[in-house]
Every structure is written in C-alpha cells, then in structure tokens.
Amino acid sequence: MGQRTPLYDLHLALGAKMVDFGGWDMPLHYGSQVEEHHQVRRDCGVFDVSHMTVIDVQGAQAEVWLQHLLANDVGRLNEPGKALYSTMLDEQGFVIDDMIVYRCDDGYRLVVNASTRDQDMAWLNACKGSYEVELHERPELAILAIQGPEARTRVAELVSAARSALIRDLKPFEGRAEGDWFVARTGYTGEDGLEIILPALQAPAFFNDLVGAGIAPSGLGARDTLRLEAGMNLYGQDIDQAHTPLTSNLGWSIAWEPAGRDFIGRNGLLAEIEHGVEQKLVGLVLEERGVLRAHQVVRVNGIGEGEITSGSFSPTLSKSIALARVPMATADRAEVEIRGKWYPVRVVKPTFVRHGKILI
C-alpha cells in the first residue's frame, strides 16, 4: 500500500481507478481519461496533486542561498507574490529536480516533485552549509490544481470574497497567501488555472465543493496528456540526472546573468557548451495510425539515433505525439521504430497545444 493524500476516500467514492505514482496511491482517471482531458481544454477540471512536496525556505540568507542552489535566479522575484520555474542541478549540470519557486512575505516556497522528495531533501540539507537558512517541509498541506480556461471564474464563485478578489487579481506566475490558503496562478496543463495550497483538513470539503459545482475530477492520465501537449517535461522521463537543461529544451530557464552568480552546475553547463551540445528535445507527430511511446528508437537519416522520452495519443490533435531527445542536427523529418517497423514522423517544436490553440 502506498502513501495516501487527504482525498483518497473521495477518489474511491467517485469511482477512480487508483494507481501507484512515485509511492503514492493516486487516481488515474474517474471513468474516461480522454473526456477529463477535453474538459480541461474547453472548461476546467480539478486535480489532486497533494503528493507533491512543499518546502518553505526562510532565514537571513534565503535569497543568496537559492541564488547559489538553482539554475534560475530568484533575484528576479523582486516582490512577494512573484514566481518562477527552475531546475536544481548537480555540479556537472545534470538535473536533480525541477520546481516552482514562489516569493513570499517571509521567504520562499518551493513545490517539488513527489518521486524525488527524498533526494531533494538530502540535497537541500547537504547544500545548506554555513548559510543562514531554515527549511520547513509542510506535510500538513494539500494541493488542488484547478485548470482550464474557466477555472478562475468558476473557483472565484465558490470561495470567500477576499479569496475571490485575490483570484481575479492574480497575474500568470503569481501566488499569494490569503488566510491559511496559498493561491497561485500556475499549472501543468498549458491552460490558465490555479494551484491552491491549503490545510489538508480543509481539502476534502473544498474538493467536494468544486465537484459539486460541476468541475470535473481529473486524474493523472489526463494530467499527463495535457502536459505532453503543452510540451512540459516530466521528471524521470524527459529530464533526469543523466541530462542537463541544455538537452531538455530548458535553456530558457538558466539565468546566466549576473555573470558573477556562481550557481551549482554553472561550470558543468559551460563545459557542455564549449564542447558542443550534442542533443536537443523536440516534438514528434505521427501522421499514420499507431502510438508513440517512451523508449522507442528515433532514427534520423544520415545523422544518428535518439529516443522518445514521453509519448501518447493526443486527444486534442487526434494523433500520436511525443517528446524525443535526438541529435542536434535533426531537421524536420525522422523515423520511429514501432513493433519492429519504421514509421515516418514530423519533427516540430516541443509545444503542441497552449491555451486551447493547436500550434503545429
């Protein structure tokens, strides 16, 4: 038996198919993964993501420490409420994890992946050194992600006047506290939406309010196809400690300036650039019938081979898509081996759908 979120019993009551995910018993879907996907693209759905780890960073040197720890620069968060995406690298520049960092009134809040919790906490503590920082993991909190073009409007109708005003005021990649809730305009679907961090004891009642208002409960299956269509990496598949941000379509998340910011992994990345980055992460589209899956071989004529990192049928595009790590010289065509046969695929930028719009 895996770990359970505060909503476990509600998932069962709603008929969820439960699966193991990073040691947690989580809902895969509540009947139709495809319908849950479409609901988020055209209206909104609610996901239980309470398995993710919340860590508050406080202390006199919290900012300086995070500027050393992370590839992106928290110095860009010039006021409470701002947020950014970052990777956390080892000395060679390989990805230990990726996360969202929020600047709060009294420090910073990190939301990191569930499957990497132990290695993240070990790394954070090992890197503290003599810095004046305090780490506070927050297992007493739950996280609900309400995602879709109507998410903010629908949620604003169900909460207090103060929280409703906050929701309407938030700009993308902002997050602020209101009472004992932390409300952020962030997500992992390629749609607008909210991620609400709240006391675990309050989560079941709020989840019931959302579902009772007609917001579709949505599982990890839809979350995966939504993030894949949006070109968002999944740790353990598209990024891991064998690859750097430079080979993972995450170069944009590295803050090279100021030049004197000596973040962990900087020298490793500079060495990779000097040597020549050999691979890149791209999108693939299969125009024929078939399904692209992780670990299938990608062949680029006259150049070399790569590998699919994530693949699935795309409900929005009605065809199979994938993210793949391929040789840097790869152009617009390749082939994928499916059950011993080679199929032509189109190579595209690794963002297929954003805000309901097809981009390929």
Kinemage of the C-alpha trace (Angstrom):
@kinemage 1
@onewidth
@group {chain A} dominant
@subgroup {mainchain}
@vectorlist {calphas} color= white
{ca met a 1} P 0.000 0.000 0.000
{ca gly a 2} L 1.333 3.410 -0.983
{ca gln a 3} L 1.040 6.764 0.713
{ca arg a 4} L -2.369 8.396 0.515
{ca thr a 5} L -3.442 12.001 0.105
{ca pro a 6} L -6.230 13.506 2.261
{ca leu a 7} L -8.615 12.935 -0.673
{ca tyr a 8} L -8.055 9.186 -1.029
{ca asp a 9} L -11.506 8.178 0.229
{ca leu a 10} L -13.191 10.751 -2.010
{ca his a 11} L -11.359 9.372 -5.040
{ca leu a 12} L -12.688 5.899 -4.266
{ca ala a 13} L -16.210 7.235 -3.740
{ca leu a 14} L -16.051 8.901 -7.163
{ca gly a 15} L -15.059 5.608 -8.803
{ca ala a 16} L -11.454 6.492 -9.538
{ca lys a 17} L -9.067 3.904 -10.923
{ca met a 18} L -6.147 4.127 -8.499
{ca val a 19} L -2.516 3.529 -9.472
{ca asp a 20} L 0.900 3.820 -7.854
{ca phe a 21} L 2.736 7.041 -8.704
{ca gly a 22} L 6.052 7.674 -7.003
{ca gly a 23} L 4.965 5.626 -3.991
{ca trp a 24} L 1.539 7.299 -3.736
{ca asp a 25} L -1.893 5.814 -4.441
{ca met a 26} L -3.291 8.310 -6.939
{ca pro a 27} L -6.309 8.492 -9.290
{ca leu a 28} L -5.502 7.675 -12.922
{ca his a 29} L -8.985 8.615 -14.104
{ca tyr a 30} L -12.610 8.656 -12.959
{ca gly a 31} L -14.048 6.799 -15.930
{ca ser a 32} L -12.740 8.498 -19.074
{ca gln a 33} L -9.244 9.921 -19.284
{ca val a 34} L -9.990 11.425 -22.700
{ca glu a 35} L -13.139 13.203 -21.511
{ca glu a 36} L -11.273 14.605 -18.493
{ca his a 37} L -8.627 15.915 -20.897
{ca his a 38} L -11.236 17.633 -23.090
{ca gln a 39} L -12.983 19.126 -20.049
{ca val a 40} L -9.782 20.877 -19.006
{ca arg a 41} L -9.103 22.199 -22.511
{ca arg a 42} L -12.631 23.609 -23.020
{ca asp a 43} L -13.829 24.341 -19.446
{ca cys a 44} L -11.952 23.185 -16.326
{ca gly a 45} L -11.124 20.216 -14.123
{ca val a 46} L -9.703 19.653 -10.654
{ca phe a 47} L -6.644 17.520 -9.890
{ca asp a 48} L -5.431 16.262 -6.519
{ca val a 49} L -1.689 16.953 -6.510
{ca ser a 50} L -1.228 16.692 -2.755
{ca his a 51} L 1.516 14.123 -3.297
{ca met a 52} L 3.875 16.944 -4.288
{ca thr a 53} L 6.278 18.305 -1.681
{ca val a 54} L 6.005 21.836 -0.282
{ca ile a 55} L 9.150 23.298 1.302
{ca asp a 56} L 9.340 26.764 2.852
{ca val a 57} L 12.771 28.424 2.859
{ca gln a 58} L 13.357 31.162 5.413
{ca gly a 59} L 16.275 32.934 7.038
{ca ala a 60} L 18.521 35.945 6.534
{ca gln a 61} L 20.354 34.322 3.606
{ca ala a 62} L 17.423 32.558 1.927
{ca glu a 63} L 17.727 34.574 -1.286
{ca val a 64} L 21.517 34.287 -1.522
{ca trp a 65} L 21.341 30.546 -0.886
{ca leu a 66} L 18.663 29.937 -3.518
{ca gln a 67} L 20.666 32.011 -5.998
{ca his a 68} L 23.525 29.555 -5.449
{ca leu a 69} L 21.301 26.464 -5.411
{ca leu a 70} L 19.129 26.981 -8.512
{ca ala a 71} L 19.837 27.492 -12.214
{ca asn a 72} L 17.254 30.253 -12.457
{ca asp a 73} L 17.729 33.420 -10.397
{ca val a 74} L 15.289 34.085 -7.554
{ca gly a 75} L 16.697 37.619 -7.518
{ca arg a 76} L 14.287 38.216 -10.398
{ca leu a 77} L 11.411 37.797 -7.941
{ca asn a 78} L 11.522 41.437 -6.943
{ca glu a 79} L 8.444 41.388 -4.714
{ca pro a 80} L 6.305 38.899 -2.771
{ca gly a 81} L 3.787 37.156 -4.998
{ca lys a 82} L 6.124 36.546 -7.937
{ca ala a 83} L 7.041 33.014 -9.052
{ca leu a 84} L 9.424 31.296 -11.442
{ca tyr a 85} L 10.293 27.866 -12.795
{ca ser a 86} L 13.766 26.461 -12.180
{ca thr a 87} L 15.837 23.346 -12.325
{ca met a 88} L 18.124 22.271 -9.489
{ca leu a 89} L 21.400 20.866 -10.790
{ca asp a 90} L 24.321 18.842 -9.528
{ca glu a 91} L 27.896 20.040 -10.018
{ca gln a 92} L 28.047 18.569 -13.538
{ca gly a 93} L 24.868 20.375 -14.590
{ca phe a 94} L 22.597 17.338 -14.537
{ca val a 95} L 19.020 17.831 -13.337
{ca ile a 96} L 18.270 16.719 -9.772
{ca asp a 97} L 14.728 18.101 -9.983
{ca asp a 98} L 12.592 20.898 -11.372
{ca met a 99} L 10.238 23.093 -9.356
{ca ile a 100} L 8.215 26.254 -8.998
{ca val a 101} L 9.597 28.865 -6.579
{ca tyr a 102} L 7.278 31.460 -5.046
{ca arg a 103} L 8.482 34.543 -3.215
{ca cys a 104} L 6.506 35.025 -0.003
{ca asp a 105} L 6.400 37.770 2.613
{ca asp a 106} L 8.748 35.852 4.910
{ca gly a 107} L 10.887 33.877 2.477
{ca tyr a 108} L 10.316 31.463 -0.402
{ca arg a 109} L 8.115 28.458 -1.092
{ca leu a 110} L 9.326 25.555 -3.244
{ca val a 111} L 6.956 22.991 -4.745
{ca val a 112} L 8.940 19.951 -5.888
{ca asn a 113} L 8.096 16.555 -7.327
{ca ala a 114} L 6.735 13.710 -5.236
{ca ser a 115} L 9.006 10.968 -6.570
{ca thr a 116} L 12.143 12.997 -5.828
{ca arg a 117} L 11.237 14.103 -2.302
{ca asp a 118} L 13.927 12.107 -0.501
{ca gln a 119} L 16.789 13.013 -2.844
{ca asp a 120} L 15.674 16.654 -2.896
{ca met a 121} L 15.615 16.971 0.879
{ca ala a 122} L 19.007 15.262 1.145
{ca trp a 123} L 20.481 17.620 -1.463
{ca leu a 124} L 18.949 20.744 0.077
{ca asn a 125} L 20.291 19.866 3.506
{ca ala a 126} L 23.713 18.968 2.106
{ca cys a 127} L 23.905 22.335 0.328
{ca lys a 128} L 22.927 24.422 3.358
{ca gly a 129} L 26.491 24.570 4.617
{ca ser a 130} L 27.009 27.685 6.712
{ca tyr a 131} L 24.189 29.653 5.076
{ca glu a 132} L 21.674 31.190 7.482
{ca val a 133} L 18.637 29.368 6.106
{ca glu a 134} L 15.869 27.222 7.545
{ca leu a 135} L 13.984 24.536 5.625
{ca his a 136} L 10.435 23.684 6.644
{ca glu a 137} L 8.745 20.799 4.852
{ca arg a 138} L 4.951 21.172 5.018
{ca pro a 139} L 3.335 17.700 5.003
{ca glu a 140} L 0.220 19.098 6.716
{ca leu a 141} L -0.746 20.869 3.477
{ca ala a 142} L -2.673 19.607 0.454
{ca ile a 143} L -2.618 20.929 -3.123
{ca leu a 144} L -5.530 21.144 -5.559
{ca ala a 145} L -4.933 22.203 -9.164
{ca ile a 146} L -7.990 23.649 -10.890
{ca gln a 147} L -7.057 24.018 -14.541
{ca gly a 148} L -8.763 25.248 -17.688
{ca pro a 149} L -9.955 28.470 -19.340
{ca glu a 150} L -12.904 28.773 -16.931
{ca ala a 151} L -11.011 27.713 -13.794
{ca arg a 152} L -10.505 31.100 -12.176
{ca thr a 153} L -14.064 32.251 -12.855
{ca arg a 154} L -15.572 29.036 -11.512
{ca val a 155} L -13.437 28.901 -8.362
{ca ala a 156} L -13.970 32.598 -7.603
{ca glu a 157} L -17.699 31.866 -7.303
{ca leu a 158} L -17.129 29.236 -4.595
{ca val a 159} L -14.781 30.967 -2.150
{ca ser a 160} L -14.845 33.927 0.234
{ca ala a 161} L -14.932 37.491 -1.055
{ca ala a 162} L -11.279 38.025 -0.109
{ca arg a 163} L -10.131 34.869 -1.905
{ca ser a 164} L -12.330 35.654 -4.890
{ca ala a 165} L -10.732 39.095 -5.195
{ca leu a 166} L -7.261 37.551 -4.973
{ca ile a 167} L -8.074 35.005 -7.691
{ca arg a 168} L -9.343 37.698 -10.048
{ca asp a 169} L -6.298 39.897 -9.351
{ca leu a 170} L -3.559 37.289 -9.827
{ca lys a 171} L -1.420 37.530 -12.946
{ca pro a 172} L 0.197 34.445 -14.539
{ca phe a 173} L 3.010 33.057 -12.390
{ca glu a 174} L 1.929 34.857 -9.253
{ca gly a 175} L 0.962 33.296 -5.928
{ca arg a 176} L -0.165 34.872 -2.677
{ca ala a 177} L -1.442 33.847 0.729
{ca glu a 178} L -4.964 34.631 1.892
{ca gly a 179} L -5.512 33.401 5.408
{ca asp a 180} L -4.243 29.825 5.606
{ca trp a 181} L -4.590 29.285 1.842
{ca phe a 182} L -1.882 29.960 -0.737
{ca val a 183} L -3.369 30.629 -4.172
{ca ala a 184} L -1.181 30.599 -7.299
{ca arg a 185} L -1.928 31.171 -10.967
{ca thr a 186} L 0.295 28.352 -12.134
{ca gly a 187} L -0.236 24.877 -13.547
{ca tyr a 188} L 0.958 21.923 -15.583
{ca thr a 189} L -1.591 21.685 -18.401
{ca gly a 190} L -0.902 24.507 -20.841
{ca glu a 191} L -4.143 26.201 -19.785
{ca asp a 192} L -4.881 29.041 -17.396
{ca gly a 193} L -5.742 27.931 -13.892
{ca leu a 194} L -4.952 27.821 -10.209
{ca glu a 195} L -2.927 25.734 -7.805
{ca ile a 196} L -4.266 26.112 -4.275
{ca ile a 197} L -2.201 25.003 -1.283
{ca leu a 198} L -4.377 24.638 1.794
{ca pro a 199} L -4.521 22.761 5.109
{ca ala a 200} L -5.059 19.048 4.464
{ca leu a 201} L -8.015 19.024 6.864
{ca gln a 202} L -9.831 21.547 4.652
{ca ala a 203} L -9.071 19.839 1.338
{ca pro a 204} L -11.894 17.223 1.244
{ca ala a 205} L -14.649 19.798 1.812
{ca phe a 206} L -13.221 22.157 -0.809
{ca phe a 207} L -12.783 19.305 -3.297
{ca asn a 208} L -16.430 18.357 -2.725
{ca asp a 209} L -17.465 21.975 -3.320
{ca leu a 210} L -15.605 22.010 -6.624
{ca val a 211} L -17.026 18.714 -7.839
{ca gly a 212} L -20.489 19.678 -6.608
{ca ala a 213} L -20.287 22.822 -8.738
{ca gly a 214} L -19.714 20.690 -11.822
{ca ile a 215} L -15.932 20.932 -12.043
{ca ala a 216} L -14.735 17.582 -13.370
{ca pro a 217} L -12.478 15.499 -11.108
{ca ser a 218} L -9.459 14.666 -13.248
{ca gly a 219} L -6.723 12.093 -12.822
{ca leu a 220} L -3.049 11.676 -13.569
{ca gly a 221} L -3.800 10.226 -17.003
{ca ala a 222} L -5.343 13.456 -18.273
{ca arg a 223} L -2.684 15.484 -16.475
{ca asp a 224} L -0.037 13.581 -18.419
{ca thr a 225} L -1.608 14.045 -21.865
{ca leu a 226} L -2.311 17.715 -21.132
{ca arg a 227} L 1.276 18.453 -20.070
{ca leu a 228} L 2.611 16.452 -23.039
{ca glu a 229} L 0.530 18.500 -25.478
{ca ala a 230} L 1.847 21.635 -23.749
{ca gly a 231} L 5.447 20.415 -24.122
{ca met a 232} L 6.082 20.359 -20.383
{ca asn a 233} L 8.754 17.966 -19.139
{ca leu a 234} L 8.080 15.182 -16.645
{ca tyr a 235} L 10.903 14.453 -14.226
{ca gly a 236} L 12.099 10.873 -14.566
{ca gln a 237} L 11.161 10.732 -18.248
{ca asp a 238} L 12.074 13.902 -20.138
{ca ile a 239} L 14.547 15.219 -17.565
{ca asp a 240} L 16.671 13.336 -15.067
{ca gln a 241} L 20.106 13.219 -13.518
{ca ala a 242} L 21.608 11.910 -16.751
{ca his a 243} L 20.709 15.029 -18.754
{ca thr a 244} L 21.149 18.785 -18.487
{ca pro a 245} L 18.684 21.612 -19.188
{ca leu a 246} L 20.568 22.289 -22.431
{ca thr a 247} L 19.498 18.931 -23.886
{ca ser a 248} L 15.985 19.185 -22.431
{ca asn a 249} L 14.559 22.337 -24.066
{ca leu a 250} L 15.135 24.182 -20.785
{ca gly a 251} L 17.937 26.528 -21.735
{ca trp a 252} L 15.475 29.396 -21.252
{ca ser a 253} L 15.280 28.577 -17.537
{ca ile a 254} L 19.006 29.161 -16.927
{ca ala a 255} L 19.820 32.680 -15.699
{ca trp a 256} L 23.377 33.338 -16.899
{ca glu a 257} L 23.317 36.921 -15.671
{ca pro a 258} L 24.632 38.313 -13.448
{ca ala a 259} L 27.874 36.720 -14.593
{ca gly a 260} L 29.149 36.528 -11.027
{ca arg a 261} L 26.286 34.324 -9.814
{ca asp a 262} L 28.067 31.020 -9.186
{ca phe a 263} L 25.103 28.632 -9.165
{ca ile a 264} L 25.663 24.914 -8.725
{ca gly a 265} L 26.127 23.319 -12.154
{ca arg a 266} L 27.144 26.520 -13.956
{ca asn a 267} L 30.649 25.305 -14.785
{ca gly a 268} L 29.309 21.958 -15.952
{ca leu a 269} L 26.906 23.675 -18.344
{ca leu a 270} L 29.634 25.992 -19.644
{ca ala a 271} L 31.839 22.963 -20.320
{ca glu a 272} L 28.987 21.319 -22.230
{ca ile a 273} L 28.524 24.446 -24.341
{ca glu a 274} L 32.257 24.661 -25.032
{ca his a 275} L 32.346 21.015 -26.080
{ca gly a 276} L 29.201 21.423 -28.163
{ca val a 277} L 25.695 20.442 -27.060
{ca glu a 278} L 25.047 17.178 -28.881
{ca gln a 279} L 21.319 16.587 -28.355
{ca lys a 280} L 18.057 18.502 -28.174
{ca leu a 281} L 14.495 17.775 -27.074
{ca val a 282} L 11.949 18.018 -29.885
{ca gly a 283} L 8.334 17.199 -30.575
{ca leu a 284} L 7.277 14.356 -32.852
{ca val a 285} L 3.977 13.911 -34.684
{ca leu a 286} L 2.979 10.538 -36.135
{ca glu a 287} L 0.812 11.151 -39.190
{ca glu a 288} L -0.110 7.472 -39.596
{ca arg a 289} L -2.013 5.207 -37.226
{ca gly a 290} L -0.035 3.969 -34.246
{ca val a 291} L 1.056 5.099 -30.804
{ca leu a 292} L 4.340 6.713 -29.857
{ca arg a 293} L 5.701 5.514 -26.511
{ca ala a 294} L 8.647 6.284 -24.261
{ca his a 295} L 11.909 4.497 -25.134
{ca gln a 296} L 11.051 3.879 -28.781
{ca val a 297} L 14.062 4.479 -31.033
{ca val a 298} L 14.121 7.557 -33.248
{ca arg a 299} L 16.227 7.321 -36.420
{ca val a 300} L 17.398 10.424 -38.273
{ca asn a 301} L 18.658 9.538 -41.737
{ca gly a 302} L 22.345 10.238 -42.164
{ca ile a 303} L 22.694 11.760 -38.695
{ca gly a 304} L 22.095 9.191 -35.970
{ca glu a 305} L 19.583 7.944 -33.443
{ca gly a 306} L 17.652 9.291 -30.490
{ca glu a 307} L 14.912 8.134 -28.162
{ca ile a 308} L 11.362 9.076 -27.279
{ca thr a 309} L 11.137 10.285 -23.679
{ca ser a 310} L 7.325 10.682 -23.463
{ca gly a 311} L 4.655 9.686 -25.945
{ca ser a 312} L 0.898 9.232 -26.121
{ca phe a 313} L -2.220 9.695 -28.206
{ca ser a 314} L -3.155 13.377 -28.204
{ca pro a 315} L -6.896 13.867 -27.613
{ca thr a 316} L -6.728 17.442 -28.922
{ca leu a 317} L -4.856 16.580 -32.128
{ca ser a 318} L -6.408 13.121 -32.585
{ca lys a 319} L -2.994 11.692 -33.432
{ca ser a 320} L 0.024 10.350 -31.608
{ca ile a 321} L 2.673 12.800 -30.361
{ca ala a 322} L 5.895 12.552 -28.404
{ca leu a 323} L 8.839 14.349 -26.892
{ca ala a 324} L 12.165 12.912 -28.016
{ca arg a 325} L 15.846 13.563 -27.415
{ca val a 326} L 17.598 13.493 -30.779
{ca pro a 327} L 20.910 14.577 -32.369
{ca met a 328} L 21.312 18.360 -32.535
{ca ala a 329} L 21.443 18.337 -36.356
{ca thr a 330} L 17.977 16.767 -36.661
{ca ala a 331} L 15.777 18.746 -39.061
{ca asp a 332} L 12.054 18.271 -39.761
{ca arg a 333} L 11.783 14.549 -40.534
{ca ala a 334} L 12.679 11.334 -38.713
{ca glu a 335} L 11.511 7.743 -38.256
{ca val a 336} L 10.355 5.839 -35.178
{ca glu a 337} L 10.503 2.089 -34.667
{ca ile a 338} L 7.134 0.682 -33.566
{ca arg a 339} L 6.957 -3.086 -33.114
{ca gly a 340} L 9.816 -3.721 -35.495
{ca lys a 341} L 8.588 -1.412 -38.251
{ca trp a 342} L 9.791 2.101 -39.051
{ca tyr a 343} L 7.227 4.897 -39.313
{ca pro a 344} L 7.863 8.438 -40.592
{ca val a 345} L 7.310 11.263 -38.094
{ca arg a 346} L 7.314 15.030 -38.364
{ca val a 347} L 9.763 16.872 -36.102
{ca val a 348} L 8.288 20.036 -34.551
{ca lys a 349} L 8.916 22.462 -31.722
{ca pro a 350} L 8.037 20.658 -28.481
{ca thr a 351} L 4.853 22.613 -27.800
{ca phe a 352} L 1.777 21.189 -29.497
{ca val a 353} L -1.116 22.975 -27.740
{ca arg a 354} L -1.270 26.045 -25.482
{ca his a 355} L -4.344 27.875 -24.193
{ca gly a 356} L -6.576 25.717 -26.365
{ca lys a 357} L -4.748 26.591 -29.591
{ca ile a 358} L -3.051 23.981 -31.770
{ca leu a 359} L 0.454 25.264 -32.530
{ca ile a 360} L 1.785 22.736 -35.046
